[in-house]
Amino acid sequence: MPGAAQAGLTLEAGASYKAIVSVASTESKLVRIDPGKPEQSYLLLKIAGLHIKAGGQGSQMPPGAPLDKETIDVIRTWVLEGAQNN
């Protein structure tokens, strides 16, 4: 259903940053994105398929086909560099 956000995870323009950065995950003890700490960022682990090892649950994101390594590396670098809202 368009516009429906599961577990408060809104990924629409203008709302996504506040929904993912420094916000507790509902599937893990980690936060969704922990600026500067990719290994502690649950969403990054979830798209990399490493979330179960970190105490998470569910399927790898996104549903259907995993992101390619280059895209995951771009996201990892963004997190490592402080997850700026730019």
N, C-alpha and C positions, 0 to 999 in steps of 0.2 A: 504494500500500500504506500503510494508516494507520500512523503512528508512524515511518515511514522518512524520514530527513532527507537530502536531497541536499546534498552538499558541506558537511556539518556545519551546515546552516541549519535549526536546530530552532526552530519557531515555536509551540511549546506553552507554555501558561501556566507561569510559573516558570522557564522555560529560555530563552525567546526573547531577553531583554535581553542575557544573556551571550553569545549566539550572534551578535548583530548589532552591538553598540556597541563600537567600537574594535577590531574583528576584521578581519583582512585578507580581501578578497574573493578568491574562487577564479577569477573571470572578468576581473579588472582589477587594476591596480596600486594602486587606491584601497582604502580600508577600507570595510566595509559601511555603517556609520554613523560619521561623524566629528563628534562633538559640537561645535556652534557653526559648522560648515562644511557647509551643505547642498550647495554646489557641488563638494565633495570627498567626498560620501557616495554610494557606488555604488548602494546600494539605492534611494535617492531618485531618482537619475538613471535607474535601471532602471524604476521605476514611472511616471516622467514620459516615458519613451521617448527619453531623451537618452544612454543608456549607450553606444551605438556610437561617438558623437562623443568620448566620454571613454576610448576604447580598450577598451571592454567587448565582450561577445559575447552571442549568444543572443537570445531574444525578449523583448519588453516584458512586465513583470509587472503584474498577475497574468495567467495564461493565460486566454484567452477574451475578456474585456472589460476595457479599461483602467479605472482608477479615474477618477472625475470630478475636475475641477479643484479643487473645494472640499476634497475629501478629501486630495488631494496637497498643497494649501496648508496644511492642518492638520499634516500630517507634516513639511513643510518648516519650519513655525514651531516644532514640537517640536525638530527638529534644531538650528535657529538658536538656540533658547533653552537649548541644552546637552544635549539628549536625556536628560533626567532619568528615572530609574527610578521612575516614579510611576504 
